[in-house]
Amino acid sequence: MPEEKVRIEIGFDGGQIMGALVSADSAAELERALDQRTDGALALDADDGRYIVALGRIVYVKRFAREGRVGFGGF
Protein backbone atom coordinates (compact mmCIF):
# COMPACT_ATOMS: atom_id res chain seq x y z
CA MET A 1 0.00 0.00 0.00
CA PRO A 2 1.51 3.35 -1.01
CA GLU A 3 2.24 5.92 1.67
CA GLU A 4 -0.51 8.52 2.07
CA LYS A 5 0.54 11.98 0.86
CA VAL A 6 -0.82 15.29 2.10
CA ARG A 7 -0.55 18.70 0.45
CA ILE A 8 0.50 21.41 2.88
CA GLU A 9 1.14 25.13 2.60
CA ILE A 10 3.40 26.92 5.06
CA GLY A 11 3.37 30.69 5.49
CA PHE A 12 6.42 32.37 7.00
CA ASP A 13 6.81 35.78 8.61
CA GLY A 14 7.89 38.17 5.90
CA GLY A 15 5.27 36.82 3.48
CA GLN A 16 7.00 33.80 1.93
CA ILE A 17 4.75 30.81 1.27
CA MET A 18 5.82 27.30 0.33
CA GLY A 19 3.72 24.37 -0.72
CA ALA A 20 4.73 20.73 -0.70
CA LEU A 21 3.36 17.23 -0.97
CA VAL A 22 4.57 15.38 2.14
CA SER A 23 3.81 12.13 3.91
CA ALA A 24 0.94 12.18 6.40
CA ASP A 25 3.51 11.35 9.11
CA SER A 26 5.62 14.41 8.22
CA ALA A 27 2.55 16.67 8.29
CA ALA A 28 1.59 15.29 11.72
CA GLU A 29 5.16 15.76 12.99
CA LEU A 30 5.06 19.41 11.88
CA GLU A 31 1.75 19.93 13.68
CA ARG A 32 3.12 18.35 16.87
CA ALA A 33 6.23 20.52 16.80
CA LEU A 34 4.12 23.66 16.38
CA ASP A 35 1.68 22.58 19.12
CA GLN A 36 4.60 22.14 21.51
CA ARG A 37 5.99 25.54 20.43
CA THR A 38 9.27 23.83 19.71
CA ASP A 39 12.00 26.18 18.54
CA GLY A 40 14.61 25.13 16.03
CA ALA A 41 14.13 23.44 12.70
CA LEU A 42 12.24 20.49 11.27
CA ALA A 43 13.07 18.44 8.17
CA LEU A 44 10.17 17.62 5.86
CA ASP A 45 10.65 14.99 3.18
CA ALA A 46 8.55 16.03 0.19
CA ASP A 47 8.05 14.57 -3.26
CA ASP A 48 10.46 17.10 -4.75
CA GLY A 49 13.14 16.98 -2.07
CA ARG A 50 13.88 17.70 1.57
CA TYR A 51 12.90 21.00 3.16
CA ILE A 52 14.29 22.19 6.47
CA VAL A 53 11.98 24.80 7.95
CA ALA A 54 12.63 27.18 10.85
CA LEU A 55 9.74 26.53 13.23
CA GLY A 56 9.96 29.96 14.85
CA ARG A 57 9.37 31.69 11.50
CA ILE A 58 6.12 29.84 10.66
CA VAL A 59 2.99 31.98 10.77
CA TYR A 60 0.50 29.37 9.54
CA VAL A 61 0.20 25.87 8.13
CA LYS A 62 -2.64 24.81 5.86
CA ARG A 63 -3.29 21.10 5.46
CA PHE A 64 -5.42 20.53 2.39
CA ALA A 65 -8.33 18.12 2.56
CA ARG A 66 -8.16 15.03 0.41
CA GLU A 67 -10.06 15.16 -2.85
CA GLY A 68 -13.24 13.19 -2.35
CA ARG A 69 -14.62 13.07 -5.87
CA VAL A 70 -13.76 10.43 -8.43
CA GLY A 71 -14.63 10.81 -12.09
CA PHE A 72 -16.67 13.51 -13.78
CA GLY A 73 -19.79 14.48 -11.94
CA GLY A 74 -22.24 17.32 -12.17
CA PHE A 75 -22.23 20.08 -9.63
C-alpha positions as CSV (number, residue, x, y, z in Angstrom):
1,M,0.0,0.0,0.0
2,P,1.5,3.4,-1.0
3,E,2.2,5.9,1.7
4,E,-0.5,8.5,2.1
5,K,0.5,12.0,0.9
6,V,-0.8,15.3,2.1
7,R,-0.6,18.7,0.4
8,I,0.5,21.4,2.9
9,E,1.1,25.1,2.6
10,I,3.4,26.9,5.1
11,G,3.4,30.7,5.5
12,F,6.4,32.4,7.0
13,D,6.8,35.8,8.6
14,G,7.9,38.2,5.9
15,G,5.3,36.8,3.5
16,Q,7.0,33.8,1.9
17,I,4.7,30.8,1.3
18,M,5.8,27.3,0.3
19,G,3.7,24.4,-0.7
20,A,4.7,20.7,-0.7
21,L,3.4,17.2,-1.0
22,V,4.6,15.4,2.1
23,S,3.8,12.1,3.9
24,A,0.9,12.2,6.4
25,D,3.5,11.4,9.1
26,S,5.6,14.4,8.2
27,A,2.5,16.7,8.3
28,A,1.6,15.3,11.7
29,E,5.2,15.8,13.0
30,L,5.1,19.4,11.9
31,E,1.7,19.9,13.7
32,R,3.1,18.3,16.9
33,A,6.2,20.5,16.8
34,L,4.1,23.7,16.4
35,D,1.7,22.6,19.1
36,Q,4.6,22.1,21.5
37,R,6.0,25.5,20.4
38,T,9.3,23.8,19.7
39,D,12.0,26.2,18.5
40,G,14.6,25.1,16.0
41,A,14.1,23.4,12.7
42,L,12.2,20.5,11.3
43,A,13.1,18.4,8.2
44,L,10.2,17.6,5.9
45,D,10.7,15.0,3.2
46,A,8.6,16.0,0.2
47,D,8.0,14.6,-3.3
48,D,10.5,17.1,-4.7
49,G,13.1,17.0,-2.1
50,R,13.9,17.7,1.6
51,Y,12.9,21.0,3.2
52,I,14.3,22.2,6.5
53,V,12.0,24.8,8.0
54,A,12.6,27.2,10.9
55,L,9.7,26.5,13.2
56,G,10.0,30.0,14.9
57,R,9.4,31.7,11.5
58,I,6.1,29.8,10.7
59,V,3.0,32.0,10.8
60,Y,0.5,29.4,9.5
61,V,0.2,25.9,8.1
62,K,-2.6,24.8,5.9
63,R,-3.3,21.1,5.5
64,F,-5.4,20.5,2.4
65,A,-8.3,18.1,2.6
66,R,-8.2,15.0,0.4
67,E,-10.1,15.2,-2.8
68,G,-13.2,13.2,-2.3
69,R,-14.6,13.1,-5.9
70,V,-13.8,10.4,-8.4
71,G,-14.6,10.8,-12.1
72,F,-16.7,13.5,-13.8
73,G,-19.8,14.5,-11.9
74,G,-22.2,17.3,-12.2
75,F,-22.2,20.1,-9.6
